[in-house]
Amino acid sequence: MGCELKFVFVPAPSLEANLRRQAALKAREERNRLIHTMKLEAQGDGVEATLHEGKAIERWLTTRARELWD
């Protein structure tokens, strides 16, 4: 018959979508830890507004990509 049988795993959302979702999760966890620590030290006024999640996500995707799945 001259055929090949191939099994392929194709992620439902794209790889890029999975990476972005994981980076958002890591950024959110890191932000929440930082906010919690700042509030414990009575330095929490305004810290939530200054921490931009979008910038943190991009940082995770570019400079910290190796740590995404840790």
PDB file of N, CA, C, O and CB in Angstrom:
ATOM      1  N   MET A   1       0.810  -1.189   0.000  1.00  0.00           N
ATOM      2  CA  MET A   1       0.000   0.000   0.000  1.00  0.00           C
ATOM      3  C   MET A   1       0.859   1.260   0.000  1.00  0.00           C
ATOM      4  O   MET A   1       0.392   2.316  -0.429  1.00  0.00           O
ATOM      5  CB  MET A   1      -0.924  -0.006   1.190  1.00  0.00           C
ATOM      6  N   GLY A   2       2.082   1.176   0.463  1.00  0.00           N
ATOM      7  CA  GLY A   2       2.956   2.347   0.448  1.00  0.00           C
ATOM      8  C   GLY A   2       2.499   3.464   1.366  1.00  0.00           C
ATOM      9  O   GLY A   2       2.595   4.637   1.004  1.00  0.00           O
ATOM     10  N   CYS A   3       1.999   3.123   2.557  1.00  0.00           N
ATOM     11  CA  CYS A   3       1.489   4.127   3.498  1.00  0.00           C
ATOM     12  C   CYS A   3       2.332   4.146   4.767  1.00  0.00           C
ATOM     13  O   CYS A   3       3.002   3.168   5.100  1.00  0.00           O
ATOM     14  CB  CYS A   3       0.011   3.848   3.845  1.00  0.00           C
ATOM     15  N   GLU A   4       2.287   5.270   5.462  1.00  0.00           N
ATOM     16  CA  GLU A   4       2.910   5.407   6.774  1.00  0.00           C
ATOM     17  C   GLU A   4       1.830   5.737   7.790  1.00  0.00           C
ATOM     18  O   GLU A   4       0.912   6.508   7.509  1.00  0.00           O
ATOM     19  CB  GLU A   4       4.021   6.501   6.763  1.00  0.00           C
ATOM     20  N   LEU A   5       1.947   5.152   8.963  1.00  0.00           N
ATOM     21  CA  LEU A   5       1.037   5.468  10.053  1.00  0.00           C
ATOM     22  C   LEU A   5       1.758   6.443  10.978  1.00  0.00           C
ATOM     23  O   LEU A   5       2.844   6.140  11.472  1.00  0.00           O
ATOM     24  CB  LEU A   5       0.581   4.172  10.822  1.00  0.00           C
ATOM     25  N   LYS A   6       1.167   7.602  11.214  1.00  0.00           N
ATOM     26  CA  LYS A   6       1.795   8.620  12.060  1.00  0.00           C
ATOM     27  C   LYS A   6       0.811   9.046  13.144  1.00  0.00           C
ATOM     28  O   LYS A   6      -0.370   9.276  12.885  1.00  0.00           O
ATOM     29  CB  LYS A   6       2.251   9.851  11.214  1.00  0.00           C
ATOM     30  N   PHE A   7       1.333   9.142  14.368  1.00  0.00           N
ATOM     31  CA  PHE A   7       0.568   9.679  15.489  1.00  0.00           C
ATOM     32  C   PHE A   7       1.126  11.057  15.795  1.00  0.00           C
ATOM     33  O   PHE A   7       2.332  11.221  15.982  1.00  0.00           O
ATOM     34  CB  PHE A   7       0.635   8.737  16.748  1.00  0.00           C
ATOM     35  N   VAL A   8       0.266  12.021  15.846  1.00  0.00           N
ATOM     36  CA  VAL A   8       0.697  13.389  16.076  1.00  0.00           C
ATOM     37  C   VAL A   8      -0.168  13.997  17.170  1.00  0.00           C
ATOM     38  O   VAL A   8      -1.395  13.905  17.139  1.00  0.00           O
ATOM     39  CB  VAL A   8       0.619  14.227  14.774  1.00  0.00           C
ATOM     40  N   PHE A   9       0.495  14.620  18.133  1.00  0.00           N
ATOM     41  CA  PHE A   9      -0.224  15.352  19.164  1.00  0.00           C
ATOM     42  C   PHE A   9      -0.231  16.826  18.770  1.00  0.00           C
ATOM     43  O   PHE A   9       0.821  17.451  18.631  1.00  0.00           O
ATOM     44  CB  PHE A   9       0.426  15.140  20.577  1.00  0.00           C
ATOM     45  N   VAL A  10      -1.402  17.355  18.596  1.00  0.00           N
ATOM     46  CA  VAL A  10      -1.560  18.755  18.228  1.00  0.00           C
ATOM     47  C   VAL A  10      -2.320  19.433  19.361  1.00  0.00           C
ATOM     48  O   VAL A  10      -3.466  19.082  19.640  1.00  0.00           O
ATOM     49  CB  VAL A  10      -2.308  18.915  16.849  1.00  0.00           C
ATOM     50  N   PRO A  11      -1.681  20.410  20.017  1.00  0.00           N
ATOM     51  CA  PRO A  11      -2.381  21.083  21.123  1.00  0.00           C
ATOM     52  C   PRO A  11      -3.618  21.814  20.617  1.00  0.00           C
ATOM     53  O   PRO A  11      -3.600  22.439  19.557  1.00  0.00           O
ATOM     54  CB  PRO A  11      -1.440  22.073  21.839  1.00  0.00           C
ATOM     55  N   ALA A  12      -4.690  21.722  21.398  1.00  0.00           N
ATOM     56  CA  ALA A  12      -5.949  22.378  21.018  1.00  0.00           C
ATOM     57  C   ALA A  12      -5.733  23.883  20.892  1.00  0.00           C
ATOM     58  O   ALA A  12      -5.930  24.435  19.810  1.00  0.00           O
ATOM     59  CB  ALA A  12      -7.066  22.077  22.057  1.00  0.00           C
ATOM     60  N   PRO A  13      -5.333  24.561  21.968  1.00  0.00           N
ATOM     61  CA  PRO A  13      -4.908  25.947  21.751  1.00  0.00           C
ATOM     62  C   PRO A  13      -3.472  25.905  21.208  1.00  0.00           C
ATOM     63  O   PRO A  13      -2.746  24.938  21.438  1.00  0.00           O
ATOM     64  CB  PRO A  13      -4.998  26.803  23.092  1.00  0.00           C
ATOM     65  N   SER A  14      -3.087  26.914  20.516  1.00  0.00           N
ATOM     66  CA  SER A  14      -1.751  26.942  19.922  1.00  0.00           C
ATOM     67  C   SER A  14      -0.677  26.969  21.010  1.00  0.00           C
ATOM     68  O   SER A  14      -0.955  27.268  22.171  1.00  0.00           O
ATOM     69  CB  SER A  14      -1.601  28.163  18.992  1.00  0.00           C
ATOM     70  N   LEU A  15       0.540  26.653  20.615  1.00  0.00           N
ATOM     71  CA  LEU A  15       1.665  26.692  21.550  1.00  0.00           C
ATOM     72  C   LEU A  15       1.832  28.103  22.106  1.00  0.00           C
ATOM     73  O   LEU A  15       2.096  28.283  23.295  1.00  0.00           O
ATOM     74  CB  LEU A  15       2.971  26.225  20.858  1.00  0.00           C
ATOM     75  N   GLU A  16       1.676  29.092  21.245  1.00  0.00           N
ATOM     76  CA  GLU A  16       1.802  30.481  21.692  1.00  0.00           C
ATOM     77  C   GLU A  16       0.753  30.823  22.742  1.00  0.00           C
ATOM     78  O   GLU A  16       1.051  31.508  23.720  1.00  0.00           O
ATOM     79  CB  GLU A  16       1.679  31.435  20.504  1.00  0.00           C
ATOM     80  N   ALA A  17      -0.465  30.351  22.545  1.00  0.00           N
ATOM     81  CA  ALA A  17      -1.532  30.601  23.521  1.00  0.00           C
ATOM     82  C   ALA A  17      -1.218  29.924  24.845  1.00  0.00           C
ATOM     83  O   ALA A  17      -1.453  30.503  25.905  1.00  0.00           O
ATOM     84  CB  ALA A  17      -2.886  30.106  22.984  1.00  0.00           C
ATOM     85  N   ASN A  18      -0.690  28.705  24.801  1.00  0.00           N
ATOM     86  CA  ASN A  18      -0.301  28.008  26.028  1.00  0.00           C
ATOM     87  C   ASN A  18       0.813  28.748  26.756  1.00  0.00           C
ATOM     88  O   ASN A  18       0.773  28.882  27.979  1.00  0.00           O
ATOM     89  CB  ASN A  18       0.142  26.580  25.712  1.00  0.00           C
ATOM     90  N   LEU A  19       1.808  29.229  26.014  1.00  0.00           N
ATOM     91  CA  LEU A  19       2.911  29.974  26.625  1.00  0.00           C
ATOM     92  C   LEU A  19       2.404  31.258  27.268  1.00  0.00           C
ATOM     93  O   LEU A  19       2.783  31.589  28.391  1.00  0.00           O
ATOM     94  CB  LEU A  19       3.989  30.298  25.579  1.00  0.00           C
ATOM     95  N   ARG A  20       1.546  31.976  26.552  1.00  0.00           N
ATOM     96  CA  ARG A  20       1.007  33.234  27.089  1.00  0.00           C
ATOM     97  C   ARG A  20       0.161  32.984  28.340  1.00  0.00           C
ATOM     98  O   ARG A  20       0.232  33.754  29.297  1.00  0.00           O
ATOM     99  CB  ARG A  20       0.163  33.956  26.020  1.00  0.00           C
ATOM    100  N   ARG A  21      -0.637  31.916  28.338  1.00  0.00           N
ATOM    101  CA  ARG A  21      -1.452  31.584  29.507  1.00  0.00           C
ATOM    102  C   ARG A  21      -0.567  31.255  30.709  1.00  0.00           C
ATOM    103  O   ARG A  21      -0.845  31.703  31.821  1.00  0.00           O
ATOM    104  CB  ARG A  21      -2.384  30.400  29.194  1.00  0.00           C
ATOM    105  N   GLN A  22       0.488  30.481  30.496  1.00  0.00           N
ATOM    106  CA  GLN A  22       1.395  30.123  31.589  1.00  0.00           C
ATOM    107  C   GLN A  22       2.146  31.352  32.090  1.00  0.00           C
ATOM    108  O   GLN A  22       2.347  31.505  33.295  1.00  0.00           O
ATOM    109  CB  GLN A  22       2.391  29.043  31.132  1.00  0.00           C
ATOM    110  N   ALA A  23       2.562  32.228  31.177  1.00  0.00           N
ATOM    111  CA  ALA A  23       3.252  33.462  31.576  1.00  0.00           C
ATOM    112  C   ALA A  23       2.322  34.352  32.392  1.00  0.00           C
ATOM    113  O   ALA A  23       2.757  34.969  33.364  1.00  0.00           O
ATOM    114  CB  ALA A  23       3.767  34.226  30.336  1.00  0.00           C
ATOM    115  N   ALA A  24       1.059  34.428  32.015  1.00  0.00           N
ATOM    116  CA  ALA A  24       0.089  35.227  32.770  1.00  0.00           C
ATOM    117  C   ALA A  24      -0.109  34.649  34.168  1.00  0.00           C
ATOM    118  O   ALA A  24      -0.210  35.391  35.145  1.00  0.00           O
ATOM    119  CB  ALA A  24      -1.258  35.291  32.026  1.00  0.00           C
ATOM    120  N   LEU A  25      -0.165  33.333  34.256  1.00  0.00           N
ATOM    121  CA  LEU A  25      -0.311  32.677  35.549  1.00  0.00           C
ATOM    122  C   LEU A  25       0.888  32.983  36.449  1.00  0.00           C
ATOM    123  O   LEU A  25       0.717  33.333  37.617  1.00  0.00           O
ATOM    124  CB  LEU A  25      -0.469  31.159  35.364  1.00  0.00           C
ATOM    125  N   LYS A  26       2.093  32.850  35.906  1.00  0.00           N
ATOM    126  CA  LYS A  26       3.310  33.123  36.685  1.00  0.00           C
ATOM    127  C   LYS A  26       3.372  34.595  37.100  1.00  0.00           C
ATOM    128  O   LYS A  26       3.725  34.906  38.237  1.00  0.00           O
ATOM    129  CB  LYS A  26       4.570  32.749  35.869  1.00  0.00           C
ATOM    130  N   ALA A  27       3.032  35.489  36.189  1.00  0.00           N
ATOM    131  CA  ALA A  27       3.061  36.921  36.493  1.00  0.00           C
ATOM    132  C   ALA A  27       2.072  37.262  37.593  1.00  0.00           C
ATOM    133  O   ALA A  27       2.384  38.044  38.491  1.00  0.00           O
ATOM    134  CB  ALA A  27       2.754  37.745  35.239  1.00  0.00           C
ATOM    135  N   ARG A  28       0.881  36.678  37.529  1.00  0.00           N
ATOM    136  CA  ARG A  28      -0.149  36.925  38.539  1.00  0.00           C
ATOM    137  C   ARG A  28       0.293  36.401  39.903  1.00  0.00           C
ATOM    138  O   ARG A  28       0.116  37.081  40.914  1.00  0.00           O
ATOM    139  CB  ARG A  28      -1.477  36.268  38.123  1.00  0.00           C
ATOM    140  N   GLU A  29       0.867  35.198  39.939  1.00  0.00           N
ATOM    141  CA  GLU A  29       1.342  34.630  41.205  1.00  0.00           C
ATOM    142  C   GLU A  29       2.432  35.501  41.813  1.00  0.00           C
ATOM    143  O   GLU A  29       2.425  35.779  43.012  1.00  0.00           O
ATOM    144  CB  GLU A  29       1.867  33.200  40.995  1.00  0.00           C
ATOM    145  N   GLU A  30       3.364  35.927  40.973  1.00  0.00           N
ATOM    146  CA  GLU A  30       4.455  36.773  41.449  1.00  0.00           C
ATOM    147  C   GLU A  30       3.934  38.112  41.962  1.00  0.00           C
ATOM    148  O   GLU A  30       4.379  38.596  43.003  1.00  0.00           O
ATOM    149  CB  GLU A  30       5.476  36.999  40.333  1.00  0.00           C
ATOM    150  N   ARG A  31       3.004  38.704  41.244  1.00  0.00           N
ATOM    151  CA  ARG A  31       2.409  39.981  41.638  1.00  0.00           C
ATOM    152  C   ARG A  31       1.675  39.852  42.971  1.00  0.00           C
ATOM    153  O   ARG A  31       1.809  40.709  43.845  1.00  0.00           O
ATOM    154  CB  ARG A  31       1.447  40.482  40.551  1.00  0.00           C
ATOM    155  N   ASN A  32       0.896  38.777  43.122  1.00  0.00           N
ATOM    156  CA  ASN A  32       0.151  38.574  44.366  1.00  0.00           C
ATOM    157  C   ASN A  32       1.083  38.378  45.562  1.00  0.00           C
ATOM    158  O   ASN A  32       0.816  38.881  46.653  1.00  0.00           O
ATOM    159  CB  ASN A  32      -0.777  37.370  44.230  1.00  0.00           C
ATOM    160  N   ARG A  33       2.180  37.644  45.349  1.00  0.00           N
ATOM    161  CA  ARG A  33       3.165  37.471  46.432  1.00  0.00           C
ATOM    162  C   ARG A  33       3.779  38.802  46.836  1.00  0.00           C
ATOM    163  O   ARG A  33       3.943  39.090  48.021  1.00  0.00           O
ATOM    164  CB  ARG A  33       4.273  36.498  46.004  1.00  0.00           C
ATOM    165  N   LEU A  34       4.114  39.604  45.840  1.00  0.00           N
ATOM    166  CA  LEU A  34       4.726  40.901  46.113  1.00  0.00           C
ATOM    167  C   LEU A  34       3.758  41.825  46.840  1.00  0.00           C
ATOM    168  O   LEU A  34       4.142  42.500  47.795  1.00  0.00           O
ATOM    169  CB  LEU A  34       5.196  41.551  44.814  1.00  0.00           C
ATOM    170  N   ILE A  35       2.520  41.860  46.398  1.00  0.00           N
ATOM    171  CA  ILE A  35       1.505  42.702  47.060  1.00  0.00           C
ATOM    172  C   ILE A  35       1.315  42.256  48.501  1.00  0.00           C
ATOM    173  O   ILE A  35       1.231  43.090  49.403  1.00  0.00           O
ATOM    174  CB  ILE A  35       0.152  42.642  46.300  1.00  0.00           C
ATOM    175  N   HIS A  36       1.248  40.959  48.723  1.00  0.00           N
ATOM    176  CA  HIS A  36       1.077  40.431  50.078  1.00  0.00           C
ATOM    177  C   HIS A  36       2.239  40.851  50.978  1.00  0.00           C
ATOM    178  O   HIS A  36       2.032  41.296  52.106  1.00  0.00           O
ATOM    179  CB  HIS A  36       0.958  38.898  50.045  1.00  0.00           C
ATOM    180  N   THR A  37       3.455  40.704  50.471  1.00  0.00           N
ATOM    181  CA  THR A  37       4.639  41.079  51.252  1.00  0.00           C
ATOM    182  C   THR A  37       4.650  42.569  51.553  1.00  0.00           C
ATOM    183  O   THR A  37       4.959  42.979  52.672  1.00  0.00           O
ATOM    184  CB  THR A  37       5.918  40.688  50.508  1.00  0.00           C
ATOM    185  N   MET A  38       4.315  43.379  50.558  1.00  0.00           N
ATOM    186  CA  MET A  38       4.309  44.825  50.762  1.00  0.00           C
ATOM    187  C   MET A  38       3.261  45.224  51.809  1.00  0.00           C
ATOM    188  O   MET A  38       3.504  46.114  52.624  1.00  0.00           O
ATOM    189  CB  MET A  38       4.036  45.552  49.430  1.00  0.00           C
ATOM    190  N   LYS A  39       2.099  44.565  51.784  1.00  0.00           N
ATOM    191  CA  LYS A  39       1.064  44.878  52.777  1.00  0.00           C
ATOM    192  C   LYS A  39       1.508  44.474  54.178  1.00  0.00           C
ATOM    193  O   LYS A  39       1.217  45.176  55.146  1.00  0.00           O
ATOM    194  CB  LYS A  39      -0.253  44.173  52.421  1.00  0.00           C
ATOM    195  N   LEU A  40       2.211  43.347  54.294  1.00  0.00           N
ATOM    196  CA  LEU A  40       2.714  42.936  55.604  1.00  0.00           C
ATOM    197  C   LEU A  40       3.697  43.939  56.166  1.00  0.00           C
ATOM    198  O   LEU A  40       3.787  44.117  57.381  1.00  0.00           O
ATOM    199  CB  LEU A  40       3.369  41.573  55.515  1.00  0.00           C
ATOM    200  N   GLU A  41       4.434  44.595  55.288  1.00  0.00           N
ATOM    201  CA  GLU A  41       5.420  45.587  55.715  1.00  0.00           C
ATOM    202  C   GLU A  41       4.833  46.994  55.744  1.00  0.00           C
ATOM    203  O   GLU A  41       5.566  47.979  55.837  1.00  0.00           O
ATOM    204  CB  GLU A  41       6.632  45.553  54.793  1.00  0.00           C
ATOM    205  N   ALA A  42       3.508  47.083  55.664  1.00  0.00           N
ATOM    206  CA  ALA A  42       2.788  48.363  55.690  1.00  0.00           C
ATOM    207  C   ALA A  42       3.240  49.284  54.571  1.00  0.00           C
ATOM    208  O   ALA A  42       3.299  50.501  54.750  1.00  0.00           O
ATOM    209  CB  ALA A  42       2.983  49.054  57.033  1.00  0.00           C
ATOM    210  N   GLN A  43       3.562  48.711  53.414  1.00  0.00           N
ATOM    211  CA  GLN A  43       3.964  49.498  52.258  1.00  0.00           C
ATOM    212  C   GLN A  43       3.016  49.240  51.087  1.00  0.00           C
ATOM    213  O   GLN A  43       3.375  49.473  49.933  1.00  0.00           O
ATOM    214  CB  GLN A  43       5.416  49.171  51.860  1.00  0.00           C
ATOM    215  N   GLY A  44       1.829  48.770  51.378  1.00  0.00           N
ATOM    216  CA  GLY A  44       0.913  48.339  50.332  1.00  0.00           C
ATOM    217  C   GLY A  44       0.128  49.430  49.650  1.00  0.00           C
ATOM    218  O   GLY A  44      -0.559  49.158  48.666  1.00  0.00           O
ATOM    219  N   ASP A  45       0.202  50.664  50.136  1.00  0.00           N
ATOM    220  CA  ASP A  45      -0.592  51.747  49.530  1.00  0.00           C
ATOM    221  C   ASP A  45      -0.157  52.003  48.090  1.00  0.00           C
ATOM    222  O   ASP A  45       0.974  52.419  47.836  1.00  0.00           O
ATOM    223  CB  ASP A  45      -0.461  53.042  50.358  1.00  0.00           C
ATOM    224  N   GLY A  46      -1.062  51.753  47.162  1.00  0.00           N
ATOM    225  CA  GLY A  46      -0.796  52.063  45.761  1.00  0.00           C
ATOM    226  C   GLY A  46       0.053  51.065  45.002  1.00  0.00           C
ATOM    227  O   GLY A  46       0.283  51.240  43.806  1.00  0.00           O
ATOM    228  N   VAL A  47       0.523  50.023  45.665  1.00  0.00           N
ATOM    229  CA  VAL A  47       1.410  49.080  44.982  1.00  0.00           C
ATOM    230  C   VAL A  47       0.681  48.294  43.899  1.00  0.00           C
ATOM    231  O   VAL A  47       1.274  47.959  42.874  1.00  0.00           O
ATOM    232  CB  VAL A  47       2.027  48.119  45.986  1.00  0.00           C
ATOM    233  N   GLU A  48      -0.592  47.997  44.113  1.00  0.00           N
ATOM    234  CA  GLU A  48      -1.354  47.231  43.124  1.00  0.00           C
ATOM    235  C   GLU A  48      -1.482  47.991  41.807  1.00  0.00           C
ATOM    236  O   GLU A  48      -1.435  47.393  40.732  1.00  0.00           O
ATOM    237  CB  GLU A  48      -2.744  46.896  43.669  1.00  0.00           C
ATOM    238  N   ALA A  49      -1.642  49.293  41.894  1.00  0.00           N
ATOM    239  CA  ALA A  49      -1.810  50.102  40.690  1.00  0.00           C
ATOM    240  C   ALA A  49      -0.502  50.226  39.900  1.00  0.00           C
ATOM    241  O   ALA A  49      -0.530  50.403  38.682  1.00  0.00           O
ATOM    242  CB  ALA A  49      -2.327  51.490  41.062  1.00  0.00           C
ATOM    243  N   THR A  50       0.626  50.136  40.577  1.00  0.00           N
ATOM    244  CA  THR A  50       1.906  50.330  39.896  1.00  0.00           C
ATOM    245  C   THR A  50       2.437  49.059  39.244  1.00  0.00           C
ATOM    246  O   THR A  50       3.309  49.132  38.378  1.00  0.00           O
ATOM    247  CB  THR A  50       2.923  50.853  40.870  1.00  0.00           C
ATOM    248  N   LEU A  51       1.935  47.911  39.640  1.00  0.00           N
ATOM    249  CA  LEU A  51       2.411  46.657  39.064  1.00  0.00           C
ATOM    250  C   LEU A  51       1.569  46.297  37.844  1.00  0.00           C
ATOM    251  O   LEU A  51       0.417  45.887  37.979  1.00  0.00           O
ATOM    252  CB  LEU A  51       2.365  45.518  40.111  1.00  0.00           C
ATOM    253  N   HIS A  52       2.131  46.448  36.684  1.00  0.00           N
ATOM    254  CA  HIS A  52       1.417  46.182  35.434  1.00  0.00           C
ATOM    255  C   HIS A  52       1.611  44.726  35.033  1.00  0.00           C
ATOM    256  O   HIS A  52       2.735  44.278  34.807  1.00  0.00           O
ATOM    257  CB  HIS A  52       1.905  47.126  34.306  1.00  0.00           C
ATOM    258  N   GLU A  53       0.517  44.001  34.949  1.00  0.00           N
ATOM    259  CA  GLU A  53       0.579  42.577  34.613  1.00  0.00           C
ATOM    260  C   GLU A  53       1.066  42.367  33.181  1.00  0.00           C
ATOM    261  O   GLU A  53       1.774  41.398  32.910  1.00  0.00           O
ATOM    262  CB  GLU A  53      -0.796  41.925  34.802  1.00  0.00           C
ATOM    263  N   GLY A  54       0.701  43.250  32.271  1.00  0.00           N
ATOM    264  CA  GLY A  54       1.101  43.115  30.869  1.00  0.00           C
ATOM    265  C   GLY A  54       2.607  43.129  30.692  1.00  0.00           C
ATOM    266  O   GLY A  54       3.157  42.329  29.935  1.00  0.00           O
ATOM    267  N   LYS A  55       3.271  44.036  31.387  1.00  0.00           N
ATOM    268  CA  LYS A  55       4.735  44.106  31.300  1.00  0.00           C
ATOM    269  C   LYS A  55       5.366  42.860  31.902  1.00  0.00           C
ATOM    270  O   LYS A  55       6.357  42.342  31.386  1.00  0.00           O
ATOM    271  CB  LYS A  55       5.263  45.364  32.014  1.00  0.00           C
ATOM    272  N   ALA A  56       4.790  42.386  32.990  1.00  0.00           N
ATOM    273  CA  ALA A  56       5.319  41.183  33.638  1.00  0.00           C
ATOM    274  C   ALA A  56       5.166  39.959  32.733  1.00  0.00           C
ATOM    275  O   ALA A  56       6.051  39.105  32.686  1.00  0.00           O
ATOM    276  CB  ALA A  56       4.606  40.940  34.980  1.00  0.00           C
ATOM    277  N   ILE A  57       4.053  39.875  32.023  1.00  0.00           N
ATOM    278  CA  ILE A  57       3.832  38.749  31.106  1.00  0.00           C
ATOM    279  C   ILE A  57       4.878  38.772  29.997  1.00  0.00           C
ATOM    280  O   ILE A  57       5.459  37.737  29.670  1.00  0.00           O
ATOM    281  CB  ILE A  57       2.402  38.799  30.502  1.00  0.00           C
ATOM    282  N   GLU A  58       5.118  39.933  29.424  1.00  0.00           N
ATOM    283  CA  GLU A  58       6.128  40.041  28.362  1.00  0.00           C
ATOM    284  C   GLU A  58       7.513  39.674  28.878  1.00  0.00           C
ATOM    285  O   GLU A  58       8.295  39.037  28.172  1.00  0.00           O
ATOM    286  CB  GLU A  58       6.148  41.462  27.783  1.00  0.00           C
ATOM    287  N   ARG A  59       7.818  40.077  30.114  1.00  0.00           N
ATOM    288  CA  ARG A  59       9.109  39.728  30.714  1.00  0.00           C
ATOM    289  C   ARG A  59       9.237  38.216  30.881  1.00  0.00           C
ATOM    290  O   ARG A  59      10.303  37.651  30.638  1.00  0.00           O
ATOM    291  CB  ARG A  59       9.279  40.428  32.074  1.00  0.00           C
ATOM    292  N   TRP A  60       8.146  37.559  31.298  1.00  0.00           N
ATOM    293  CA  TRP A  60       8.159  36.100  31.429  1.00  0.00           C
ATOM    294  C   TRP A  60       8.377  35.442  30.075  1.00  0.00           C
ATOM    295  O   TRP A  60       9.090  34.442  29.983  1.00  0.00           O
ATOM    296  CB  TRP A  60       6.846  35.600  32.055  1.00  0.00           C
ATOM    297  N   LEU A  61       7.775  35.988  29.026  1.00  0.00           N
ATOM    298  CA  LEU A  61       7.886  35.384  27.699  1.00  0.00           C
ATOM    299  C   LEU A  61       9.250  35.624  27.052  1.00  0.00           C
ATOM    300  O   LEU A  61       9.673  34.840  26.202  1.00  0.00           O
ATOM    301  CB  LEU A  61       6.799  35.924  26.800  1.00  0.00           C
ATOM    302  N   THR A  62       9.932  36.682  27.436  1.00  0.00           N
ATOM    303  CA  THR A  62      11.201  37.006  26.788  1.00  0.00           C
ATOM    304  C   THR A  62      12.403  36.595  27.627  1.00  0.00           C
ATOM    305  O   THR A  62      13.178  35.730  27.219  1.00  0.00           O
ATOM    306  CB  THR A  62      11.268  38.486  26.497  1.00  0.00           C
ATOM    307  N   THR A  63      12.561  37.201  28.781  1.00  0.00           N
ATOM    308  CA  THR A  63      13.789  36.967  29.549  1.00  0.00           C
ATOM    309  C   THR A  63      13.697  35.811  30.535  1.00  0.00           C
ATOM    310  O   THR A  63      14.724  35.301  30.982  1.00  0.00           O
ATOM    311  CB  THR A  63      14.153  38.207  30.291  1.00  0.00           C
ATOM    312  N   ARG A  64      12.475  35.387  30.883  1.00  0.00           N
ATOM    313  CA  ARG A  64      12.339  34.339  31.899  1.00  0.00           C
ATOM    314  C   ARG A  64      11.635  33.095  31.361  1.00  0.00           C
ATOM    315  O   ARG A  64      11.067  32.321  32.131  1.00  0.00           O
ATOM    316  CB  ARG A  64      11.576  34.876  33.098  1.00  0.00           C
ATOM    317  N   ALA A  65      11.670  32.903  30.063  1.00  0.00           N
ATOM    318  CA  ALA A  65      10.939  31.802  29.430  1.00  0.00           C
ATOM    319  C   ALA A  65      11.364  30.425  29.960  1.00  0.00           C
ATOM    320  O   ALA A  65      10.546  29.508  30.026  1.00  0.00           O
ATOM    321  CB  ALA A  65      11.143  31.852  27.924  1.00  0.00           C
ATOM    322  N   ARG A  66      12.622  30.284  30.331  1.00  0.00           N
ATOM    323  CA  ARG A  66      13.103  28.988  30.853  1.00  0.00           C
ATOM    324  C   ARG A  66      12.419  28.583  32.151  1.00  0.00           C
ATOM    325  O   ARG A  66      12.348  27.399  32.481  1.00  0.00           O
ATOM    326  CB  ARG A  66      14.603  29.044  31.077  1.00  0.00           C
ATOM    327  N   GLU A  67      11.922  29.559  32.877  1.00  0.00           N
ATOM    328  CA  GLU A  67      11.325  29.303  34.187  1.00  0.00           C
ATOM    329  C   GLU A  67       9.808  29.151  34.136  1.00  0.00           C
ATOM    330  O   GLU A  67       9.177  28.969  35.178  1.00  0.00           O
ATOM    331  CB  GLU A  67      11.684  30.415  35.132  1.00  0.00           C
ATOM    332  N   LEU A  68       9.216  29.223  32.962  1.00  0.00           N
ATOM    333  CA  LEU A  68       7.756  29.193  32.849  1.00  0.00           C
ATOM    334  C   LEU A  68       7.125  27.964  33.462  1.00  0.00           C
ATOM    335  O   LEU A  68       6.042  28.068  34.038  1.00  0.00           O
ATOM    336  CB  LEU A  68       7.360  29.277  31.418  1.00  0.00           C
ATOM    337  N   TRP A  69       7.740  26.825  33.367  1.00  0.00           N
ATOM    338  CA  TRP A  69       7.109  25.573  33.811  1.00  0.00           C
ATOM    339  C   TRP A  69       7.681  25.079  35.133  1.00  0.00           C
ATOM    340  O   TRP A  69       7.399  23.954  35.545  1.00  0.00           O
ATOM    341  CB  TRP A  69       7.279  24.494  32.748  1.00  0.00           C
ATOM    342  N   ASP A  70       8.479  25.906  35.803  1.00  0.00           N
ATOM    343  CA  ASP A  70       9.030  25.518  37.115  1.00  0.00           C
ATOM    344  C   ASP A  70       7.964  25.610  38.174  1.00  0.00           C
ATOM    345  O   ASP A  70       8.228  25.326  39.342  1.00  0.00           O
ATOM    346  CB  ASP A  70      10.228  26.403  37.499  1.00  0.00           C
TER     347      ASP A  70
END
